């Protein structure tokens, strides 16, 4: 990982590469629970080998770890993130990918919550402006409530098999 001196927590930061780096920081600090809401995973370098490694470590190092992803569209995830998609086959018992229904498509931000303490929030999908923090339970609690609302607005789960079995 690069030098993160330009990544100051709890303030608005601008830049796609910095956004990717901040995601790495949050993922590296996750141990038990990761909750992710994103438009489609096309921003944030989710197709990279590094992100795959971070998710694989998270899922394999703790028997109780849980990864829940909500996407507006799963197409990019399925077509451009094959390594992450393959994790569903191995870790389907502790990893779930949901697709939102039409009632949630208005949501244009993205965020990752880790262990009820750490977060990164992209303010709008079209702009690389974001905030992140480690050990900010109050903000994570607010975003968790939003995540739960989005979870209620999901239409389906992504499956590695055609029949969903």
N, C-alpha and C positions, 0 to 999 in steps of 0.2 A: 504494500500500500504506500501511496505517496505521503508526503508531509501534509498534515492536516492543519497547519498553523492558520490557514485562511478560513477554516471551518469553526466559527465561534457559535456555541450553542445559544439558544434562546434569542436569536435575532434573525431577521430576514436575510437570507443569502441568495445570490443570483448566480446561475450557471449550471449547465447540464452536467459537466464533469464533476463539479462540486456536489451536485445532487447525487450522482452515482457514488461518490466517496462517502457521503453522509449515510446513504443506505447501507454501505459496507460496515460503517461504524455501528449502526443500530442492529444489523444482523449479527455482528460479532458479539454483541452484548446480550443477545437472546439466549435463554437457556431452556425455558419451559413452554412458552406460548408466543406464537407469532400470529398476528391478525393483520391482513393486508387488504386494502381496498385500492384498486387501480382501474383505470379505464380499460387497458388491454395488455399491459406489460411492455409496450413498445418504447417507453422512455424509462430510463433508470438502469440500462445495461443488463436487464434480466436474462437475456439470451447468452450472456458470457459464461465462460468456464469458471470464472471467479465466483459469480453469483450461485451457480450450480453447486460449487464446492461449499459455499456458506450454508446453503439450504441442506445439502447432504449431511454436513457436520451437525447442524442443528437437529435434524431428524434422527441421526444415528447415535449421538453421544448421550442422550437422555431417553430412557425408556418411556417416560411420561410426557415427552415433548409433543406439542400439537401445533400444526400449521393450518390456518384457515385463510383462504384467499377468496375475495369477491371481485369479479371483473365485470365490466359492462359487456365486453365481448371476449370470448375465449379463442377466437380465430388465431390471433397472433401467438398466443400461448401455445396452441396446438401445432402451428406451422413453423414458428421461428424459435421456439424454446423447447426443442425435443428432449434435452436432458432433464429439464424441469418436469415436462410431461411424463417422462419415464419414471420419475420419482413417485408418481401416483401409483404405478404398478408395484413398486417395492414397499412404499409406505402408505398405501391406501387406507390402512387402519388408523393412521394418525395425521393424514393430510386430506383436506377437502378443498375443491375448487368449485365455487358457485358462479353462476351468471345471473345478473340482475334482470328483473322484468322491466317493462316500459315505465313503470311508475318511478323508478330510481334513475333513469337515464339523464335526468337534469343535473345530477351530481357531477361536478367537473374538477373536484380536487382529488388528491390521492394521499394515502397515509399508510404507515406501518406502525404497529404497536407491538412492543416486546415486553413480556412479563409484567404488564401493568405498570411499568416504570418508564420505559424509553419510547421515544416516538420520532418520526419524521413526517412532516405534512407538506405536501406540495400544494400551494395555494390555488393554482388553476393549472389544468393539464397543458394548456397552450403556452404557458410561461414558466421558465425555470426559476421560479421564486419559491423558496421553501424555508421552513424552520425545522430544527431538530433539537432534541435535548435528551440527556441521560438523567435518570432519577427525577422525573417531573410527573409525579403521580396525579396531580390535579388535572393537568392538561390531558394526560392519557385517559383519565376517568371520563372526561367530556367526550373525547374521541371514541372511547369504547361505547358510550351510549349511541353515538352516531353510527358506529359499526353495527351495533345490534339492530338499529333501525334499517340499515341497508340489508342486513341479513334477512330481515322479514320481507324485503322486496326482491328476493331471488326467485327465479323461475325454475332453475334446474341445477343439478350438479354435473360436473364433468366426469366422465368415466373413461377408463382405458379400454373398455370393451364396447362394442357397438350396441349391445343389449343393455348395458348398464349393470351387468351382474358382476 
